[in-house]
Amino acid sequence: MDQHFLPACYLDQFCGAGGKFYRLDCSLLKLGKKPYPLAVTPAGICYGKDFYALTDEFKKFYPTFAGYDRNFLEEKFHLYENSYPAIINKIKNGDPLLSAAEAKVLLYSLIDFKLRNHYLRDKNEQLRRDVVHNVLGSTKSSPLVKQAAASIKDNILSDPEFAKHSHLATMMARETSGSSVQDLFVATMIRYKFKLMISYGEFITSDNPGWTISKDNKLHNIKFDQDFHYLMPLTPRHCLSISHNDLDNNYINDPGKKKLYASYIDAETIVTINRLSIDHFSNYLFASDKATAERIAGLVKLKTPLA
């Protein structure tokens, strides 16, 4: 079964007439070619076969989860995917408030889009190569340590789908034992102002949307422990901005409601936000209209990996 690592409920918000938007396949850059706009539907992109399925092969390597249904994770996603569109519709309609429950579902959805993303699976594969070749492959300690390292190396190499299985195992651990990452993200972000930066439809997005900029001006895939500025394109018109500098006293005084602080932004800021997508995609960039996609295609370059 095809399963989306970036859900259609997010991608749907960037569709224009006919339920389509424009994709730039930036992997073409690795072949020395320029990406070009292609009209696609959310259902046809950002998915993998059995991407979240708890297969028999996975359960062999992680027997702790042997008793769970094959589609356990996919069913968990539906809990917020069904609520997300209605919350975004309130934002698009210019509603000035969300309920606290809606605000928390929005935050939970946004962090889960990151945690379920293919980007983290790719990072797992890089980690495996680093551990095997740079750490275990160069052990100069005692024979006992060398033996232990060899055993660990064999275990890592014995699973041909280590990146996938370790990603699934991490997700399962969060779902079955409580998600410290998701809960911390929601508890942290809810205390700060939800600023909606509004354009006239120029925001683009990618297959790994959302970033945090730290105080030293470095960009991170997931980092919100201190001195953060979180940015997330929600629609072609709306980009969510949450900063540690903007404590939301309205929420602190009335925790049942969450105010949306909306304002139009200038062209320079729009370009800056889109540049984050252009510089830090995984494989794809998306625009709601062809003209924007064509303009972005002329700017795109090979990605800079995120921390």
VEXDREN-2710 file (C-alpha; in Angstrom, 1 decimal):
% VEXDREN-2710
k/r/px/py/pz
1/MET/0.0/0.0/0.0
2/ASP/1.3/3.5/-0.9
3/GLN/1.8/5.6/2.2
4/HIS/2.6/9.3/2.3
5/PHE/5.7/10.6/4.2
6/LEU/4.3/14.1/3.7
7/PRO/0.5/13.8/4.0
8/ALA/-1.9/15.0/1.4
9/CYS/-3.8/17.1/4.1
10/TYR/-0.7/19.4/4.1
11/LEU/0.0/19.3/0.3
12/ASP/-3.7/19.9/-0.5
13/GLN/-3.4/23.5/0.8
14/PHE/-1.0/24.4/-2.0
15/CYS/-3.3/23.2/-4.8
16/GLY/-4.9/25.5/-7.3
17/ALA/-7.7/24.9/-9.7
18/GLY/-8.3/21.3/-10.5
19/GLY/-6.7/20.1/-7.3
20/LYS/-3.1/20.3/-8.7
21/PHE/0.1/22.2/-8.1
22/TYR/3.5/22.3/-9.7
23/ARG/6.4/20.0/-8.7
24/LEU/10.1/20.7/-9.3
25/ASP/12.1/17.4/-9.2
26/CYS/15.4/18.8/-7.9
27/SER/17.1/15.4/-8.0
28/LEU/17.7/16.3/-11.7
29/LEU/20.4/18.7/-10.5
30/LYS/22.5/15.7/-9.6
31/LEU/22.5/14.8/-13.3
32/GLY/23.4/18.2/-14.4
33/LYS/19.9/19.1/-15.5
34/LYS/17.5/21.8/-14.5
35/PRO/14.2/20.9/-12.8
36/TYR/11.0/21.9/-14.7
37/PRO/7.4/22.5/-13.5
38/LEU/5.2/19.5/-13.7
39/ALA/1.5/19.6/-12.7
40/VAL/0.8/16.9/-10.1
41/THR/-1.8/16.0/-7.5
42/PRO/-0.9/15.4/-3.8
43/ALA/-2.0/11.8/-4.1
44/GLY/0.7/11.1/-6.6
45/ILE/3.8/12.4/-4.8
46/CYS/5.7/12.1/-1.5
47/TYR/4.9/8.5/-0.8
48/GLY/6.5/5.1/-0.7
49/LYS/5.2/1.5/-0.8
50/ASP/4.4/0.3/2.7
51/PHE/6.4/3.3/4.0
52/TYR/5.0/2.9/7.5
53/ALA/3.9/-0.8/7.4
54/LEU/5.1/-3.0/10.3
55/THR/6.1/-5.8/8.1
56/ASP/7.2/-9.3/9.2
57/GLU/10.7/-8.3/8.3
58/PHE/10.6/-5.3/10.6
59/LYS/9.1/-7.4/13.5
60/LYS/11.9/-9.9/13.1
61/PHE/14.5/-7.2/13.9
62/TYR/12.2/-5.5/16.5
63/PRO/10.2/-8.3/18.2
64/THR/9.0/-5.8/20.8
65/PHE/6.4/-4.6/18.3
66/ALA/5.5/-8.0/16.9
67/GLY/2.0/-7.9/18.4
68/TYR/1.0/-4.6/16.6
69/ASP/-1.2/-4.4/13.5
70/ARG/0.6/-3.9/10.2
71/ASN/-1.1/-0.5/9.7
72/PHE/-0.8/0.7/13.3
73/LEU/1.2/3.8/12.4
74/GLU/-0.9/4.8/9.4
75/GLU/-4.0/4.7/11.6
76/LYS/-2.4/6.9/14.1
77/PHE/-1.8/9.5/11.5
78/HIS/-5.5/9.7/10.7
79/LEU/-6.2/11.0/14.2
80/TYR/-4.8/14.5/13.2
81/GLU/-5.0/14.3/9.4
82/ASN/-8.8/14.5/9.7
83/SER/-8.7/17.6/11.9
84/TYR/-5.9/19.5/10.1
85/PRO/-7.8/20.7/7.1
86/ALA/-10.6/22.3/9.2
87/ILE/-8.0/24.2/11.3
88/ILE/-6.2/25.5/8.1
89/ASN/-9.5/26.5/6.7
90/LYS/-10.1/28.8/9.8
91/ILE/-6.7/30.3/9.1
92/LYS/-7.5/30.8/5.4
93/ASN/-10.8/32.4/6.3
94/GLY/-9.1/35.0/8.5
95/ASP/-10.5/33.7/11.8
96/PRO/-8.6/35.6/14.6
97/LEU/-8.7/32.8/17.1
98/LEU/-8.2/29.1/17.4
99/SER/-9.3/27.1/20.4
100/ALA/-6.4/25.9/22.6
101/ALA/-7.3/22.3/21.4
102/GLU/-7.1/23.3/17.8
103/ALA/-3.8/25.1/18.3
104/LYS/-2.3/22.0/19.9
105/VAL/-3.5/19.7/17.1
106/LEU/-1.9/22.1/14.6
107/LEU/1.4/22.0/16.5
108/TYR/1.2/18.3/16.9
109/SER/0.6/17.9/13.2
110/LEU/3.5/20.1/12.2
111/ILE/6.0/18.3/14.3
112/ASP/4.7/15.0/13.2
113/PHE/5.1/16.0/9.6
114/LYS/8.8/16.3/10.4
115/LEU/9.2/13.1/12.5
116/ARG/7.5/10.9/9.8
117/ASN/9.4/12.5/6.9
118/HIS/11.7/10.7/4.6
119/TYR/14.5/13.1/5.6
120/LEU/14.9/11.4/8.9
121/ARG/15.1/8.0/7.2
122/ASP/17.8/9.3/5.0
123/LYS/19.7/10.6/8.0
124/ASN/19.4/7.1/9.6
125/GLU/21.2/5.6/6.5
126/GLN/23.9/8.2/6.7
127/LEU/24.3/7.4/10.4
128/ARG/24.7/3.7/9.6
129/ARG/27.4/4.5/7.1
130/ASP/29.2/6.8/9.6
131/VAL/29.0/4.3/12.4
132/VAL/30.2/1.4/10.3
133/HIS/33.0/3.1/8.5
134/ASN/34.1/5.9/10.8
135/VAL/33.6/4.4/14.2
136/LEU/33.4/0.6/14.1
137/GLY/35.7/0.4/11.2
138/SER/38.6/2.1/13.0
139/THR/38.5/0.7/16.5
140/LYS/42.0/0.5/18.0
141/SER/41.1/-0.6/21.5
142/SER/41.5/-4.0/23.2
143/PRO/40.5/-7.3/21.5
144/LEU/37.3/-7.4/23.6
145/VAL/36.2/-3.9/22.4
146/LYS/37.1/-4.9/18.8
147/GLN/35.0/-8.0/19.2
148/ALA/32.1/-6.0/20.5
149/ALA/32.4/-3.5/17.7
150/ALA/32.5/-6.3/15.1
151/SER/29.3/-7.7/16.6
152/ILE/27.5/-4.4/16.4
153/LYS/28.8/-3.9/12.9
154/ASP/27.4/-7.3/11.9
155/ASN/24.0/-6.5/13.4
156/ILE/23.8/-3.1/11.6
157/LEU/24.8/-4.6/8.3
158/SER/22.6/-7.6/8.6
159/ASP/19.5/-5.5/8.1
160/PRO/19.3/-4.4/4.5
161/GLU/16.6/-1.9/5.4
162/PHE/18.2/-0.6/8.6
163/ALA/17.3/3.1/7.8
164/LYS/13.6/2.2/7.3
165/HIS/13.4/-0.2/10.2
166/SER/15.2/2.1/12.7
167/HIS/12.9/5.0/11.7
168/LEU/9.8/2.8/12.2
169/ALA/11.1/1.6/15.6
170/THR/11.7/5.2/16.7
171/MET/8.2/6.1/15.7
172/MET/6.7/3.1/17.4
173/ALA/8.5/3.9/20.6
174/ARG/7.0/7.4/20.6
175/GLU/3.5/6.1/19.9
176/THR/3.6/3.3/22.5
177/SER/5.6/4.9/25.3
178/GLY/4.7/8.5/25.0
179/SER/6.2/11.1/22.7
180/SER/8.6/13.4/24.5
181/VAL/9.6/15.2/21.3
182/GLN/6.0/15.9/20.2
183/ASP/4.8/16.8/23.7
184/LEU/7.8/19.1/24.3
185/PHE/7.3/20.8/20.9
186/VAL/3.6/21.5/21.6
187/ALA/4.2/22.6/25.2
188/THR/7.0/24.9/24.1
189/MET/5.4/26.5/21.1
190/ILE/1.9/27.0/22.5
191/ARG/3.4/29.6/24.9
192/TYR/4.6/31.9/22.1
193/LYS/2.7/34.0/19.6
194/PHE/1.3/32.4/16.4
195/LYS/2.3/35.0/13.8
196/LEU/0.8/34.5/10.4
197/MET/2.9/36.1/7.7
198/ILE/0.6/36.7/4.7
199/SER/1.6/37.0/1.1
200/TYR/-0.6/37.3/-2.0
201/GLY/0.0/33.6/-2.8
202/GLU/3.8/33.5/-3.4
203/PHE/4.9/31.0/-0.7
204/ILE/6.3/27.8/-2.0
205/THR/7.1/24.6/0.0
206/SER/9.1/21.4/-0.2
207/ASP/9.0/17.7/0.6
208/ASN/10.6/18.6/4.0
209/PRO/8.9/21.8/5.1
210/GLY/9.5/23.7/8.3
211/TRP/12.8/24.9/9.8
212/THR/14.1/26.5/13.0
213/ILE/16.7/29.3/12.9
214/SER/18.8/29.5/16.0
215/LYS/20.3/32.6/17.6
216/ASP/23.6/32.1/15.7
217/ASN/21.6/32.3/12.4
218/LYS/22.0/28.6/11.6
219/LEU/19.2/26.6/10.1
220/HIS/18.0/23.4/11.7
221/ASN/15.6/20.7/10.7
222/ILE/14.3/20.3/14.2
223/LYS/15.6/22.5/17.1
224/PHE/13.4/24.4/19.5
225/ASP/15.1/24.0/22.9
226/GLN/16.3/27.6/23.1
227/ASP/16.7/30.8/21.1
228/PHE/14.6/29.5/18.2
229/HIS/12.6/31.1/15.4
230/TYR/10.4/28.5/13.8
231/LEU/9.0/29.0/10.2
232/MET/6.5/26.8/8.4
233/PRO/4.7/27.5/5.1
234/LEU/1.0/26.5/5.6
235/THR/-0.5/27.7/2.3
236/PRO/0.7/29.8/-0.6
237/ARG/-0.6/32.8/1.4
238/HIS/0.3/31.9/4.9
239/CYS/3.6/31.1/6.7
240/LEU/3.5/30.4/10.4
241/SER/6.2/32.1/12.5
242/ILE/6.9/31.3/16.2
243/SER/9.8/32.9/18.0
244/HIS/11.2/32.6/21.5
245/ASN/11.2/36.4/21.6
246/ASP/7.4/36.7/21.4
247/LEU/5.7/35.3/24.5
248/ASP/2.0/35.2/24.0
249/ASN/0.6/36.8/27.1
250/ASN/-3.0/36.6/25.7
251/TYR/-2.7/32.8/25.8
252/ILE/-1.0/32.8/29.2
253/ASN/-3.9/34.9/30.6
254/ASP/-6.6/32.9/28.8
255/PRO/-5.2/29.4/28.0
256/GLY/-8.5/28.3/26.4
257/LYS/-7.9/30.4/23.3
258/LYS/-5.0/31.0/20.9
259/LYS/-4.9/34.3/19.1
260/LEU/-3.6/34.4/15.5
261/TYR/-1.4/37.5/14.9
262/ALA/-1.7/38.1/11.1
263/SER/0.0/40.7/9.0
264/TYR/1.0/41.1/5.4
265/ILE/4.8/41.0/4.7
266/ASP/6.9/42.7/2.1
267/ALA/8.4/41.1/-1.0
268/GLU/11.9/40.9/0.5
269/THR/10.6/38.8/3.4
270/ILE/8.7/36.5/1.0
271/VAL/11.9/36.0/-1.0
272/THR/13.8/35.2/2.2
273/ILE/11.3/32.6/3.3
274/ASN/11.1/31.0/-0.2
275/ARG/14.9/30.9/-0.2
276/LEU/14.8/28.6/2.8
277/SER/12.7/26.1/0.8
278/ILE/14.9/26.5/-2.2
279/ASP/18.1/25.8/-0.2
280/HIS/16.8/23.1/2.0
281/PHE/14.5/20.6/0.2
282/SER/15.1/16.9/0.1
283/ASN/14.2/16.1/-3.5
284/TYR/11.2/18.3/-4.4
285/LEU/9.9/21.9/-4.4
286/PHE/6.2/22.8/-4.8
287/ALA/4.5/25.9/-6.0
288/SER/0.8/26.6/-6.4
289/ASP/1.1/28.1/-9.9
290/LYS/3.2/27.5/-12.9
291/ALA/4.7/31.0/-13.1
292/THR/6.0/30.8/-9.6
293/ALA/7.4/27.3/-10.3
294/GLU/9.2/28.5/-13.4
295/ARG/10.7/31.4/-11.5
296/ILE/11.9/29.1/-8.7
297/ALA/13.3/26.6/-11.2
298/GLY/15.7/29.3/-12.3
299/LEU/17.0/29.8/-8.7
300/VAL/17.2/26.3/-7.4
301/LYS/20.5/24.7/-6.6
302/LEU/21.7/21.5/-4.9
303/LYS/20.5/21.4/-1.3
304/THR/22.4/22.3/1.8
305/PRO/21.9/19.5/4.4
306/LEU/20.2/20.6/7.6
307/ALA/21.5/19.8/11.0
END
